[in-house]
Amino acid sequence: MSAIQEAMTALKEVLLLADRVERVGSTLSEMTKELRDHDRRIIRLETFVEVGKLARPSKH
């Protein structure tokens, strides 16, 4: 294989790797958004449970 062919092959590999990194970054960004949404929902549920505990009359 000539040096030019090796350079072209290496360049293709770099471009493919860059594309994969970009896709992984995009996926990670989406996962981060979902995680934030889940965190907000959990906080709302925890608040609902705590308010429910406070509103319930004590049996003592």
VMD Tcl script that builds the backbone (N, CA, C; Angstrom):
set m [mol new atoms 180]
animate dup $m
set s [atomselect $m all]
$s set {name element resname resid chain x y z} {
  {N N MET 1 A 0.848 -1.176 0.000}
  {CA C MET 1 A 0.000 0.000 0.000}
  {C C MET 1 A 0.895 1.242 0.000}
  {N N SER 2 A 0.538 2.165 -0.839}
  {CA C SER 2 A 1.357 3.365 -0.915}
  {C C SER 2 A 1.045 4.293 0.248}
  {N N ALA 3 A 1.913 5.260 0.423}
  {CA C ALA 3 A 1.745 6.214 1.523}
  {C C ALA 3 A 0.464 7.021 1.356}
  {N N ILE 4 A 0.105 7.336 0.127}
  {CA C ILE 4 A -1.121 8.110 -0.126}
  {C C ILE 4 A -2.348 7.284 0.245}
  {N N GLN 5 A -2.337 6.008 -0.106}
  {CA C GLN 5 A -3.458 5.133 0.237}
  {C C GLN 5 A -3.581 4.988 1.761}
  {N N GLU 6 A -2.460 4.838 2.419}
  {CA C GLU 6 A -2.475 4.728 3.884}
  {C C GLU 6 A -3.016 6.012 4.520}
  {N N ALA 7 A -2.615 7.144 3.969}
  {CA C ALA 7 A -3.092 8.429 4.485}
  {C C ALA 7 A -4.596 8.563 4.260}
  {N N MET 8 A -5.072 8.153 3.095}
  {CA C MET 8 A -6.510 8.219 2.811}
  {C C MET 8 A -7.290 7.280 3.729}
  {N N THR 9 A -6.779 6.097 3.961}
  {CA C THR 9 A -7.431 5.150 4.869}
  {C C THR 9 A -7.483 5.713 6.279}
  {N N ALA 10 A -6.382 6.288 6.720}
  {CA C ALA 10 A -6.346 6.886 8.055}
  {C C ALA 10 A -7.325 8.054 8.156}
  {N N LEU 11 A -7.415 8.854 7.120}
  {CA C LEU 11 A -8.339 9.987 7.102}
  {C C LEU 11 A -9.790 9.508 7.173}
  {N N LYS 12 A -10.123 8.450 6.436}
  {CA C LYS 12 A -11.473 7.884 6.497}
  {C C LYS 12 A -11.790 7.405 7.911}
  {N N GLU 13 A -10.827 6.741 8.529}
  {CA C GLU 13 A -11.026 6.253 9.894}
  {C C GLU 13 A -11.252 7.406 10.867}
  {N N VAL 14 A -10.518 8.475 10.684}
  {CA C VAL 14 A -10.684 9.656 11.543}
  {C C VAL 14 A -12.074 10.251 11.354}
  {N N LEU 15 A -12.529 10.342 10.118}
  {CA C LEU 15 A -13.859 10.884 9.847}
  {C C LEU 15 A -14.954 10.001 10.439}
  {N N LEU 16 A -14.796 8.692 10.324}
  {CA C LEU 16 A -15.768 7.772 10.921}
  {C C LEU 16 A -15.780 7.898 12.444}
  {N N LEU 17 A -14.610 8.014 13.015}
  {CA C LEU 17 A -14.515 8.166 14.458}
  {C C LEU 17 A -15.157 9.472 14.913}
  {N N ALA 18 A -14.926 10.537 14.163}
  {CA C ALA 18 A -15.530 11.831 14.499}
  {C C ALA 18 A -17.053 11.738 14.438}
  {N N ASP 19 A -17.581 11.040 13.442}
  {CA C ASP 19 A -19.036 10.857 13.326}
  {C C ASP 19 A -19.581 10.074 14.514}
  {N N ARG 20 A -18.884 9.029 14.894}
  {CA C ARG 20 A -19.327 8.221 16.041}
  {C C ARG 20 A -19.310 9.036 17.326}
  {N N VAL 21 A -18.275 9.818 17.501}
  {CA C VAL 21 A -18.183 10.666 18.701}
  {C C VAL 21 A -19.334 11.670 18.723}
  {N N GLU 22 A -19.653 12.226 17.586}
  {CA C GLU 22 A -20.766 13.182 17.494}
  {C C GLU 22 A -22.094 12.507 17.849}
  {N N ARG 23 A -22.302 11.287 17.344}
  {CA C ARG 23 A -23.545 10.566 17.651}
  {C C ARG 23 A -23.626 10.199 19.126}
  {N N VAL 24 A -22.510 9.790 19.704}
  {CA C VAL 24 A -22.493 9.469 21.131}
  {C C VAL 24 A -22.778 10.720 21.955}
  {N N GLY 25 A -22.212 11.838 21.549}
  {CA C GLY 25 A -22.475 13.095 22.247}
  {C C GLY 25 A -23.944 13.471 22.186}
  {N N SER 26 A -24.558 13.268 21.040}
  {CA C SER 26 A -25.982 13.558 20.875}
  {C C SER 26 A -26.823 12.638 21.757}
  {N N THR 27 A -26.483 11.373 21.773}
  {CA C THR 27 A -27.199 10.414 22.624}
  {C C THR 27 A -27.040 10.781 24.093}
  {N N LEU 28 A -25.851 11.148 24.478}
  {CA C LEU 28 A -25.595 11.537 25.860}
  {C C LEU 28 A -26.405 12.772 26.238}
  {N N SER 29 A -26.519 13.706 25.317}
  {CA C SER 29 A -27.318 14.906 25.565}
  {C C SER 29 A -28.783 14.547 25.779}
  {N N GLU 30 A -29.307 13.648 24.963}
  {CA C GLU 30 A -30.691 13.199 25.121}
  {C C GLU 30 A -30.891 12.487 26.456}
  {N N MET 31 A -29.938 11.655 26.829}
  {CA C MET 31 A -30.032 10.933 28.100}
  {C C MET 31 A -29.995 11.900 29.277}
  {N N THR 32 A -29.204 12.943 29.160}
  {CA C THR 32 A -29.125 13.953 30.216}
  {C C THR 32 A -30.468 14.635 30.399}
  {N N LYS 33 A -31.127 14.973 29.290}
  {CA C LYS 33 A -32.450 15.599 29.365}
  {C C LYS 33 A -33.453 14.661 30.038}
  {N N GLU 34 A -33.431 13.388 29.660}
  {CA C GLU 34 A -34.341 12.416 30.258}
  {C C GLU 34 A -34.073 12.259 31.749}
  {N N LEU 35 A -32.811 12.234 32.119}
  {CA C LEU 35 A -32.453 12.101 33.530}
  {C C LEU 35 A -32.956 13.290 34.335}
  {N N ARG 36 A -32.845 14.481 33.782}
  {CA C ARG 36 A -33.370 15.675 34.463}
  {C C ARG 36 A -34.876 15.584 34.625}
  {N N ASP 37 A -35.565 15.107 33.577}
  {CA C ASP 37 A -37.013 14.938 33.667}
  {C C ASP 37 A -37.384 13.937 34.760}
  {N N HIS 38 A -36.678 12.832 34.810}
  {CA C HIS 38 A -36.943 11.829 35.849}
  {C C HIS 38 A -36.674 12.396 37.241}
  {N N ASP 39 A -35.602 13.163 37.362}
  {CA C ASP 39 A -35.270 13.770 38.649}
  {C C ASP 39 A -36.390 14.700 39.103}
  {N N ARG 40 A -36.903 15.512 38.200}
  {CA C ARG 40 A -38.006 16.429 38.539}
  {C C ARG 40 A -39.250 15.658 38.954}
  {N N ARG 41 A -39.545 14.570 38.252}
  {CA C ARG 41 A -40.717 13.762 38.600}
  {C C ARG 41 A -40.555 13.124 39.972}
  {N N ILE 42 A -39.372 12.635 40.258}
  {CA C ILE 42 A -39.123 12.026 41.569}
  {C C ILE 42 A -39.281 13.060 42.671}
  {N N ILE 43 A -38.780 14.256 42.445}
  {CA C ILE 43 A -38.917 15.320 43.440}
  {C C ILE 43 A -40.386 15.630 43.679}
  {N N ARG 44 A -41.175 15.698 42.597}
  {CA C ARG 44 A -42.609 15.966 42.758}
  {C C ARG 44 A -43.285 14.851 43.543}
  {N N LEU 45 A -42.934 13.598 43.248}
  {CA C LEU 45 A -43.512 12.469 43.989}
  {C C LEU 45 A -43.118 12.503 45.463}
  {N N GLU 46 A -41.853 12.788 45.739}
  {CA C GLU 46 A -41.401 12.883 47.130}
  {C C GLU 46 A -42.154 13.986 47.866}
  {N N THR 47 A -42.349 15.110 47.201}
  {CA C THR 47 A -43.080 16.223 47.813}
  {C C THR 47 A -44.520 15.809 48.088}
  {N N PHE 48 A -45.143 15.127 47.141}
  {CA C PHE 48 A -46.516 14.660 47.314}
  {C C PHE 48 A -46.622 13.730 48.525}
  {N N VAL 49 A -45.682 12.821 48.668}
  {CA C VAL 49 A -45.688 11.885 49.796}
  {C C VAL 49 A -45.496 12.638 51.115}
  {N N GLU 50 A -44.569 13.569 51.147}
  {CA C GLU 50 A -44.322 14.332 52.369}
  {C C GLU 50 A -45.538 15.163 52.767}
  {N N VAL 51 A -46.164 15.813 51.800}
  {CA C VAL 51 A -47.367 16.600 52.102}
  {C C VAL 51 A -48.468 15.672 52.601}
  {N N GLY 52 A -48.585 14.510 52.006}
  {CA C GLY 52 A -49.581 13.533 52.450}
  {C C GLY 52 A -49.336 13.081 53.871}
  {N N LYS 53 A -48.080 12.891 54.223}
  {CA C LYS 53 A -47.747 12.493 55.597}
  {C C LYS 53 A -48.113 13.595 56.574}
  {N N LEU 54 A -47.860 14.846 56.227}
  {CA C LEU 54 A -48.156 15.979 57.113}
  {C C LEU 54 A -49.664 16.191 57.252}
  {N N ALA 55 A -50.422 15.934 56.194}
  {CA C ALA 55 A -51.848 16.180 56.215}
  {C C ALA 55 A -52.614 15.074 56.955}
  {N N ARG 56 A -52.016 13.902 57.091}
  {CA C ARG 56 A -52.676 12.783 57.748}
  {C C ARG 56 A -52.681 13.012 59.259}
  {N N PRO 57 A -53.843 12.882 59.888}
  {CA C PRO 57 A -53.873 13.068 61.352}
  {C C PRO 57 A -53.114 11.964 62.078}
  {N N SER 58 A -52.502 12.336 63.133}
  {CA C SER 58 A -51.740 11.393 63.944}
  {C C SER 58 A -52.703 10.492 64.711}
  {N N LYS 59 A -52.351 9.207 64.950}
  {CA C LYS 59 A -53.213 8.247 65.654}
  {C C LYS 59 A -52.911 8.218 67.147}
  {N N HIS 60 A -52.144 9.135 67.670}
  {CA C HIS 60 A -51.784 9.120 69.104}
  {C C HIS 60 A -52.851 9.707 69.927}
}
mol reanalyze $m
mol bondsrecalc $m
mol representation Tube
mol addrep $m
